[in-house]
Amino acid sequence: MTTLGIIPKNFSLRLTVTVITIIAIGVTVTGILLYISSQVFIGQTYTEGLKNLAQMKEILLQKSIIIYLATSFFIIGGIVLLTLFYSHRVAGPLYRLGVSARTIAGGDYTLRVKLRDRDVVHPLAESLNFLTEQYRKRMVLLAERVAGVREAAEHVAELSRKDGNGEFERAIDQLSRASEELKKAMADIKI
């Protein structure tokens, strides 16, 4: 599966290792508690030992159920908290990126997306910031070129009223050059 670099490659590995660690801790704690709870003196005689073993069987069953329930609660709780934590690191930033994209689409090309240090979609935020910056630069260039065309057109209109042939020709050339610069600035825009 190819990735777009939106979520770091080690994210799934870190998540898997954390889940396995939680499960391993739970199993270890269960084993230790079960071992500790099974340390009972059996008795000095054979009959006393059998009687105590029968009682210990029931006690161990009860303790095992309690220990396994507590451990299961610990493991499930840990995984739920881990899921909430990691989804917070992904879903929250994606929501902020969506809001930022709508703001940029509304015409605010000065916006920079800022994420928390531990959020996992930094590459996407950086790409959106790069896109916005390039778009802002393009818009500034186009505004400058349009202003040049407008200025040249106004100069041509002014000279056409004065009836100055030499100046009129130069103004037409200036308008033509300004139009060409605008055309070049827009050449690589695909609509």
Backbone bond lengths (Angstrom), bond angles and torsions (degrees), N, CA, C in turn:
res aa  C-N    CA-C-N  psi(-1)  N-CA   C-N-CA  omega(-1)  CA-C   N-CA-C  phi
1 M - - - 1.449 - - 1.518 108.53 -
2 T 1.314 117.58 127.14 1.449 120.67 177.50 1.521 109.65 -88.12
3 T 1.335 114.84 144.50 1.456 119.55 178.93 1.515 109.26 -111.78
4 L 1.302 114.66 156.87 1.460 120.61 179.34 1.520 111.18 -93.68
5 G 1.306 118.24 3.91 1.453 121.03 -179.56 1.516 113.10 77.81
6 I 1.323 117.08 16.96 1.460 120.21 -178.95 1.518 109.73 -77.10
7 I 1.305 116.62 -44.51 1.463 121.76 178.21 1.524 106.99 -112.13
8 P 1.334 117.57 131.41 1.473 120.03 -177.94 1.525 112.19 -54.19
9 K 1.328 115.37 147.52 1.457 120.96 -177.02 1.527 112.20 -63.07
10 N 1.332 117.64 -31.16 1.458 119.78 -176.67 1.524 112.45 -84.10
11 F 1.322 119.34 0.62 1.462 122.25 -178.90 1.519 111.64 -61.49
12 S 1.333 117.83 -49.95 1.472 120.20 -178.38 1.525 110.74 -67.39
13 L 1.326 117.99 -34.37 1.460 120.88 177.66 1.527 110.24 -65.49
14 R 1.343 116.89 -45.23 1.465 120.38 178.65 1.527 111.04 -61.50
15 L 1.327 116.27 -42.27 1.464 120.57 179.63 1.527 110.54 -63.75
16 T 1.317 117.61 -44.80 1.457 122.16 179.59 1.526 111.17 -63.13
17 V 1.320 116.76 -45.53 1.469 120.50 179.45 1.527 110.38 -62.26
18 T 1.315 117.75 -40.18 1.462 120.83 179.55 1.524 110.87 -65.18
19 V 1.332 117.81 -43.21 1.472 120.99 178.61 1.530 110.08 -63.74
20 I 1.309 117.44 -44.87 1.471 120.60 179.39 1.528 110.17 -63.19
21 T 1.327 117.62 -38.08 1.463 121.28 178.16 1.527 110.91 -63.37
22 I 1.324 116.48 -43.85 1.474 119.89 178.42 1.520 110.42 -61.44
23 I 1.322 117.10 -44.59 1.473 120.47 179.71 1.529 110.19 -65.28
24 A 1.325 117.92 -42.59 1.464 121.00 -179.75 1.530 110.97 -63.34
25 I 1.321 117.54 -41.07 1.463 120.59 177.41 1.523 109.85 -63.34
26 G 1.325 116.91 -43.51 1.461 120.54 178.39 1.514 112.78 -60.37
27 V 1.322 116.69 -44.83 1.470 120.69 -179.77 1.531 110.02 -66.66
28 T 1.308 117.50 -40.84 1.467 121.07 179.38 1.526 111.21 -63.34
29 V 1.330 115.77 -46.40 1.472 119.74 178.63 1.528 109.93 -61.00
30 T 1.317 116.91 -42.18 1.467 120.46 178.03 1.525 110.73 -59.83
31 G 1.300 116.99 -47.00 1.469 120.90 179.73 1.520 112.14 -61.29
32 I 1.327 116.46 -42.92 1.467 119.89 -179.80 1.524 110.51 -65.22
33 L 1.333 116.22 -45.78 1.465 119.26 179.96 1.532 111.56 -63.49
34 L 1.315 116.46 -39.45 1.462 120.10 178.70 1.531 110.86 -66.12
35 Y 1.311 116.94 -40.42 1.469 120.74 178.66 1.525 110.51 -64.48
36 I 1.329 116.39 -45.55 1.471 120.53 -179.39 1.528 110.65 -63.16
37 S 1.338 116.50 -41.69 1.467 118.99 -177.40 1.529 113.10 -72.92
38 S 1.320 117.04 -16.09 1.472 119.10 -179.24 1.521 112.35 -92.07
39 Q 1.307 118.89 -0.73 1.461 122.39 -179.72 1.534 109.81 -80.98
40 V 1.335 116.07 87.30 1.460 122.85 -178.36 1.531 107.80 -127.62
41 F 1.310 115.67 140.22 1.466 120.66 176.07 1.526 108.32 -71.97
42 I 1.302 117.17 125.76 1.461 121.91 -174.62 1.534 111.20 -76.33
43 G 1.256 117.43 -42.24 1.477 120.28 -179.51 1.509 110.67 137.08
44 Q 1.355 116.36 169.54 1.460 120.27 -175.87 1.530 112.53 -91.74
45 T 1.310 116.54 -26.62 1.469 118.19 -179.77 1.519 109.49 -110.82
46 Y 1.340 112.70 165.05 1.468 118.72 -179.36 1.520 110.60 -63.92
47 T 1.276 119.36 -44.71 1.461 124.09 -179.39 1.518 110.45 -64.40
48 E 1.297 115.07 -44.70 1.471 119.33 177.97 1.532 110.31 -62.88
49 G 1.325 116.50 -38.08 1.463 121.55 178.68 1.511 112.22 -64.43
50 L 1.352 117.54 -44.11 1.466 121.17 178.29 1.518 111.68 -63.85
51 K 1.312 115.31 -40.80 1.465 120.08 179.04 1.540 110.08 -63.55
52 N 1.309 116.43 -45.65 1.478 121.02 179.60 1.538 111.86 -66.74
53 L 1.333 116.42 -35.86 1.472 119.81 177.80 1.524 111.07 -65.50
54 A 1.330 117.36 -39.33 1.465 121.01 177.58 1.523 110.33 -62.81
55 Q 1.344 116.50 -43.10 1.464 119.88 177.15 1.531 110.67 -66.96
56 M 1.325 115.91 -39.89 1.469 120.40 -178.68 1.527 110.88 -64.46
57 K 1.327 116.59 -32.73 1.471 120.58 178.50 1.531 109.53 -59.60
58 E 1.312 117.26 -47.58 1.469 120.71 179.20 1.523 111.45 -65.86
59 I 1.329 115.61 -44.14 1.470 120.27 -179.56 1.531 110.15 -62.66
60 L 1.334 116.38 -44.07 1.474 119.79 179.43 1.528 111.45 -63.65
61 L 1.317 116.72 -38.50 1.458 120.19 178.44 1.524 109.90 -62.53
62 Q 1.331 116.63 -47.41 1.471 120.34 178.89 1.530 111.18 -62.14
63 K 1.334 115.85 -47.63 1.468 119.90 -179.35 1.526 110.83 -64.49
64 S 1.311 117.39 -38.84 1.468 121.23 179.08 1.530 110.77 -61.67
65 I 1.327 115.45 -45.23 1.469 119.07 179.53 1.531 110.05 -61.45
66 I 1.322 116.42 -45.55 1.471 119.67 179.52 1.529 110.84 -63.22
67 I 1.313 116.35 -44.80 1.475 120.23 -178.82 1.534 110.25 -64.72
68 Y 1.320 117.54 -44.51 1.468 119.87 -179.40 1.531 111.55 -66.71
69 L 1.316 117.75 -37.25 1.466 120.16 176.03 1.526 110.84 -64.27
70 A 1.331 115.83 -44.86 1.468 119.38 179.50 1.533 110.77 -63.92
71 T 1.321 115.79 -42.33 1.470 119.32 179.25 1.525 110.99 -66.90
72 S 1.308 116.83 -41.16 1.470 119.54 178.02 1.515 110.65 -62.09
73 F 1.332 115.89 -41.66 1.464 120.04 176.71 1.527 110.21 -60.75
74 F 1.328 117.34 -43.13 1.461 122.14 178.13 1.527 111.00 -61.10
75 I 1.316 116.80 -47.55 1.467 120.56 -178.24 1.529 110.98 -66.09
76 I 1.318 116.74 -48.08 1.473 119.84 -179.56 1.518 110.39 -63.87
77 G 1.340 116.67 -43.00 1.472 119.95 177.76 1.517 111.73 -61.31
78 G 1.327 115.96 -42.63 1.465 119.79 178.49 1.517 112.33 -62.69
79 I 1.317 116.79 -42.16 1.466 120.42 179.95 1.524 110.60 -68.59
80 V 1.339 117.15 -38.67 1.469 119.78 177.16 1.526 110.50 -63.19
81 L 1.336 116.86 -46.49 1.466 119.87 178.28 1.524 111.61 -62.55
82 L 1.315 115.65 -40.54 1.468 120.03 177.94 1.523 110.90 -63.33
83 T 1.318 116.71 -42.07 1.464 120.83 178.53 1.526 110.54 -62.74
84 L 1.325 116.25 -44.65 1.472 119.68 177.96 1.520 111.06 -62.39
85 F 1.322 116.55 -43.19 1.459 120.99 -179.52 1.525 111.33 -61.84
86 Y 1.331 116.83 -49.91 1.459 119.71 -177.92 1.532 112.15 -70.88
87 S 1.320 117.76 -35.32 1.464 118.05 177.31 1.519 110.03 -67.67
88 H 1.325 116.73 -31.93 1.469 120.95 176.09 1.529 109.91 -64.21
89 R 1.312 117.26 -33.45 1.472 121.92 179.76 1.534 112.13 -76.76
90 V 1.330 116.96 -15.52 1.473 120.42 179.64 1.527 111.12 -109.16
91 A 1.327 116.90 -53.39 1.473 120.46 -173.61 1.525 112.43 -67.16
92 G 1.325 117.71 -41.59 1.470 120.72 179.95 1.531 112.08 -59.67
93 P 1.340 117.59 -51.53 1.464 118.99 178.00 1.534 113.24 -62.70
94 L 1.334 117.25 -35.94 1.466 118.90 177.67 1.522 110.63 -64.88
95 Y 1.325 117.37 -37.95 1.468 121.01 175.91 1.536 109.48 -62.22
96 R 1.350 116.13 -46.87 1.482 119.39 179.52 1.526 111.05 -62.51
97 L 1.332 117.34 -37.01 1.466 120.14 177.65 1.527 110.70 -64.40
98 G 1.335 116.70 -39.80 1.469 120.24 177.89 1.520 111.60 -63.26
99 V 1.333 116.67 -44.25 1.471 120.34 178.19 1.519 109.96 -62.91
100 S 1.329 116.73 -42.86 1.469 120.70 179.13 1.521 111.44 -63.59
101 A 1.324 117.10 -40.68 1.470 120.48 179.32 1.529 110.74 -62.84
102 R 1.343 117.15 -40.00 1.469 119.83 177.32 1.535 110.85 -66.03
103 T 1.322 117.57 -37.69 1.463 121.27 177.66 1.525 110.32 -64.57
104 I 1.313 116.57 -43.36 1.468 121.10 178.78 1.525 109.97 -64.84
105 A 1.335 116.64 -42.18 1.465 120.60 178.48 1.532 110.47 -62.67
106 G 1.335 117.14 -26.56 1.460 121.49 177.87 1.519 113.22 -77.46
107 G 1.341 117.96 -6.58 1.456 120.62 174.00 1.519 115.28 114.71
108 D 1.330 119.35 2.02 1.463 120.85 178.72 1.522 108.64 -90.38
109 Y 1.338 116.28 95.13 1.468 121.42 -176.92 1.517 112.22 -92.35
110 T 1.323 117.40 8.17 1.459 121.38 176.72 1.521 111.17 -96.28
111 L 1.318 117.72 -9.15 1.462 122.39 -176.12 1.522 110.79 -67.08
112 R 1.337 115.51 133.92 1.468 121.98 172.39 1.516 107.39 -118.62
113 V 1.324 116.21 129.17 1.460 121.34 179.52 1.526 107.90 -78.53
114 K 1.331 115.53 127.18 1.468 120.68 178.48 1.525 108.03 -121.10
115 L 1.325 115.13 129.56 1.465 121.03 178.84 1.521 109.43 -118.12
116 R 1.329 115.61 162.74 1.466 120.41 175.45 1.530 108.51 -69.96
117 D 1.322 115.62 156.22 1.462 121.04 -176.87 1.528 113.37 -57.58
118 R 1.321 117.83 -35.68 1.470 120.31 -174.48 1.523 113.24 -93.77
119 D 1.332 118.63 1.76 1.461 120.46 176.48 1.525 108.71 -68.00
120 V 1.333 116.54 148.24 1.467 119.55 -170.53 1.531 114.43 -97.09
121 V 1.306 119.25 -2.85 1.472 119.60 -176.97 1.530 112.11 -107.98
122 H 1.337 116.97 33.72 1.464 120.57 178.66 1.532 113.02 -57.19
123 P 1.348 119.61 -41.00 1.465 118.25 179.80 1.531 112.69 -59.01
124 L 1.327 117.44 -37.39 1.460 120.39 178.28 1.527 110.81 -67.49
125 A 1.316 117.03 -40.83 1.473 121.25 178.19 1.525 110.00 -64.35
126 E 1.330 117.22 -41.72 1.461 120.59 178.47 1.529 110.77 -64.13
127 S 1.315 116.83 -39.16 1.470 120.54 177.86 1.527 110.88 -64.45
128 L 1.329 116.71 -42.21 1.459 120.37 178.36 1.526 110.71 -65.05
129 N 1.330 117.46 -39.99 1.469 120.79 176.63 1.525 111.09 -63.95
130 F 1.333 116.95 -41.07 1.465 120.92 178.13 1.524 110.38 -63.73
131 L 1.322 116.60 -44.76 1.462 121.56 178.46 1.525 110.75 -58.87
132 T 1.318 116.25 -46.39 1.465 120.84 -178.87 1.529 110.98 -63.13
133 E 1.327 116.64 -43.58 1.470 120.75 -179.79 1.532 110.76 -63.49
134 Q 1.334 116.59 -43.81 1.473 119.16 179.57 1.525 110.63 -65.75
135 Y 1.311 116.68 -39.46 1.460 120.72 179.23 1.528 110.27 -65.51
136 R 1.346 116.21 -40.96 1.469 120.40 178.38 1.535 109.89 -62.28
137 K 1.325 117.51 -45.08 1.467 120.98 178.72 1.524 110.53 -60.86
138 R 1.340 116.31 -41.98 1.463 120.53 179.90 1.523 110.39 -62.77
139 M 1.336 116.68 -42.89 1.469 121.03 -179.67 1.529 111.21 -64.99
140 V 1.333 117.55 -38.99 1.471 121.17 177.52 1.528 109.32 -63.77
141 L 1.323 117.66 -45.62 1.466 121.41 178.70 1.522 111.03 -60.76
142 L 1.321 117.05 -46.09 1.466 120.26 179.56 1.525 111.29 -64.01
143 A 1.333 117.80 -39.21 1.468 120.55 178.01 1.527 110.21 -62.58
144 E 1.332 117.05 -40.68 1.469 120.77 177.70 1.525 110.88 -63.52
145 R 1.332 116.14 -44.29 1.470 119.96 -179.47 1.528 111.19 -66.15
146 V 1.314 118.31 -40.92 1.463 121.90 178.40 1.525 109.53 -63.70
147 A 1.340 116.47 -40.48 1.470 119.92 178.02 1.529 110.23 -62.75
148 G 1.336 116.59 -38.65 1.476 120.38 177.52 1.523 111.56 -63.72
149 V 1.343 116.56 -42.53 1.471 120.50 178.61 1.523 109.46 -65.30
150 R 1.312 117.62 -43.84 1.464 121.75 -179.59 1.527 110.72 -61.36
151 E 1.343 116.54 -44.24 1.466 120.92 179.43 1.528 110.69 -62.82
152 A 1.330 116.32 -44.19 1.466 120.29 179.59 1.529 110.53 -64.96
153 A 1.337 117.35 -39.84 1.467 120.62 179.55 1.528 110.63 -66.09
154 E 1.307 117.88 -39.50 1.465 121.02 177.49 1.525 110.83 -64.52
155 H 1.331 115.57 -38.96 1.470 119.88 178.42 1.534 110.23 -65.20
156 V 1.331 116.93 -41.33 1.472 120.73 177.72 1.528 109.77 -63.15
157 A 1.318 116.68 -44.12 1.466 119.98 -179.89 1.523 111.05 -62.41
158 E 1.309 115.84 -40.13 1.477 119.89 179.36 1.524 111.28 -65.10
159 L 1.334 115.14 -42.78 1.467 118.82 -178.89 1.525 111.70 -71.89
160 S 1.310 117.88 -30.04 1.463 119.31 179.62 1.527 110.47 -65.71
161 R 1.325 117.07 -28.62 1.468 120.61 177.14 1.527 111.59 -76.47
162 K 1.350 117.56 -27.73 1.466 121.47 -176.38 1.523 112.73 -84.56
163 D 1.301 117.26 -20.01 1.465 121.78 -179.12 1.530 111.99 67.76
164 G 1.360 117.57 43.48 1.465 121.66 176.87 1.511 109.16 -104.49
165 N 1.330 117.75 104.06 1.460 123.49 -172.50 1.528 114.08 -61.81
166 G 1.336 118.24 -52.09 1.468 121.14 -176.33 1.515 111.37 -64.13
167 E 1.297 115.47 -45.64 1.455 119.25 179.89 1.531 110.71 -68.15
168 F 1.314 115.47 -35.34 1.461 120.05 -179.77 1.529 110.40 -62.53
169 E 1.331 117.13 -42.91 1.471 121.69 178.82 1.532 110.62 -62.53
170 R 1.350 116.90 -42.59 1.467 120.37 178.91 1.535 110.11 -64.79
171 A 1.320 116.77 -39.84 1.462 120.54 179.67 1.531 110.61 -65.10
172 I 1.336 117.17 -38.51 1.470 121.14 176.82 1.528 109.47 -64.28
173 D 1.336 117.49 -42.26 1.469 120.83 177.24 1.536 111.07 -62.21
174 Q 1.340 116.41 -41.80 1.460 120.74 178.85 1.535 109.97 -63.29
175 L 1.325 117.00 -41.65 1.459 121.36 177.70 1.530 110.23 -63.75
176 S 1.298 116.71 -40.61 1.465 121.21 178.80 1.534 110.70 -63.59
177 R 1.342 116.66 -44.80 1.471 120.05 178.53 1.533 111.09 -62.74
178 A 1.345 115.92 -43.21 1.469 119.84 179.58 1.527 110.21 -63.11
179 S 1.311 116.97 -38.69 1.470 120.78 177.67 1.522 111.02 -65.29
180 E 1.323 117.02 -40.19 1.461 121.47 177.99 1.532 110.99 -64.38
181 E 1.347 117.50 -41.83 1.464 120.57 178.02 1.535 110.81 -62.94
182 L 1.324 115.95 -39.09 1.467 119.83 176.99 1.527 109.81 -65.58
183 K 1.316 115.87 -41.83 1.464 120.59 179.88 1.532 110.73 -62.58
184 K 1.354 117.39 -41.50 1.463 121.14 178.04 1.527 111.06 -65.40
185 A 1.347 116.20 -39.75 1.464 119.61 -179.16 1.536 110.51 -65.14
186 M 1.318 117.25 -29.39 1.463 121.21 -178.13 1.531 112.59 -95.57
187 A 1.348 117.64 -5.15 1.462 121.47 -172.74 1.531 114.08 -58.40
188 D 1.333 118.31 -39.51 1.459 118.86 -175.36 1.525 113.34 -94.23
189 I 1.328 116.60 9.62 1.475 119.88 175.13 1.510 108.01 -85.76
190 K 1.339 114.93 125.98 1.474 119.37 179.05 1.514 108.50 -103.44
191 I 1.303 115.67 127.06 1.475 120.93 -178.78 1.514 108.84 -113.15
